[in-house]
Amino acid sequence: MNERTLIDPEAFALKFAQTAQTEAIADKDLAIAAKKFLLSYLTAYYLVDDFNAIERTNFKRIDEKKFQDLTFEELLNRVKSLNKY
């Protein structure tokens, strides 16, 4: 990831406030709960970002024909190669 990660503070705070109310988090525990909430958010965000990057590299083949350019026989062969069952 080359870009900085920026979080919309208003949206994040609103979602955390809703969660804090729903879960009845005590006032003295709000800062700790907010940090855990942020940790969960960032962990999920970066896992998804890593997954998307891997998916882009796995399915980005320059030499491969596009679906609409395949003959029927080529399409059948591709489906057979993808079928693991």
C-alpha positions as CSV (number, residue, x, y, z in Angstrom):
1,M,0.0,0.0,0.0
2,N,1.6,3.3,-1.1
3,E,-1.1,5.7,0.1
4,R,-1.7,6.9,3.6
5,T,-4.7,5.6,5.4
6,L,-7.1,8.3,6.5
7,I,-10.2,7.6,8.6
8,D,-13.2,9.9,8.5
9,P,-13.1,11.0,12.2
10,E,-16.8,11.9,12.3
11,A,-18.0,8.6,10.8
12,F,-15.7,6.6,13.0
13,A,-16.7,8.5,16.2
14,L,-20.4,8.2,15.3
15,K,-20.1,4.4,14.8
16,F,-18.1,4.0,18.0
17,A,-20.7,6.1,20.0
18,Q,-23.5,4.0,18.7
19,T,-21.6,0.8,19.6
20,A,-20.8,2.3,23.1
21,Q,-24.4,3.0,23.7
22,T,-25.6,-0.4,22.5
23,E,-23.1,-2.3,24.6
24,A,-23.5,0.1,27.6
25,I,-19.7,0.7,27.9
26,A,-19.0,2.5,31.2
27,D,-17.6,6.0,31.0
28,K,-14.3,5.0,32.6
29,D,-13.8,2.3,29.9
30,L,-14.6,4.5,26.9
31,A,-10.9,5.3,25.9
32,I,-9.9,1.6,26.1
33,A,-12.9,0.5,24.2
34,A,-12.3,3.2,21.5
35,K,-8.7,2.0,21.1
36,K,-10.0,-1.6,20.7
37,F,-12.6,-0.5,18.2
38,L,-9.9,1.3,16.2
39,L,-7.6,-1.7,16.4
40,S,-10.4,-3.9,15.1
41,Y,-11.2,-1.5,12.3
42,L,-7.6,-1.1,11.1
43,T,-7.0,-4.9,11.4
44,A,-10.0,-5.6,9.2
45,Y,-9.1,-2.8,6.8
46,Y,-5.5,-3.9,6.2
47,L,-6.5,-7.6,5.9
48,V,-9.0,-6.7,3.2
49,D,-6.5,-4.5,1.5
50,D,-3.9,-7.3,1.5
51,F,-6.5,-9.7,0.2
52,N,-7.5,-7.4,-2.6
53,A,-3.9,-6.9,-3.6
54,I,-3.4,-10.7,-3.8
55,E,-6.6,-11.1,-5.8
56,R,-5.5,-8.5,-8.3
57,T,-2.2,-10.2,-8.9
58,N,-3.7,-13.7,-9.1
59,F,-6.3,-12.7,-11.7
60,K,-4.3,-10.2,-13.7
61,R,-2.8,-12.1,-16.6
62,I,-1.6,-10.0,-19.5
63,D,-1.2,-12.8,-22.0
64,E,-4.6,-14.3,-21.3
65,K,-7.5,-13.8,-23.7
66,K,-10.6,-12.0,-22.4
67,F,-13.8,-14.0,-22.0
68,Q,-15.5,-12.4,-25.1
69,D,-12.5,-13.3,-27.3
70,L,-12.5,-17.0,-26.5
71,T,-13.7,-19.6,-28.9
72,F,-16.2,-22.1,-27.5
73,E,-13.5,-24.8,-27.3
74,E,-11.1,-22.4,-25.4
75,L,-13.9,-21.5,-23.0
76,L,-14.6,-25.2,-22.3
77,N,-10.9,-25.8,-21.7
78,R,-10.7,-22.9,-19.3
79,V,-13.7,-24.1,-17.3
80,K,-12.2,-27.6,-17.1
81,S,-8.9,-26.2,-15.8
82,L,-10.7,-24.2,-13.1
83,N,-13.0,-27.1,-12.1
84,K,-11.4,-28.7,-9.0
85,Y,-14.2,-31.3,-8.4
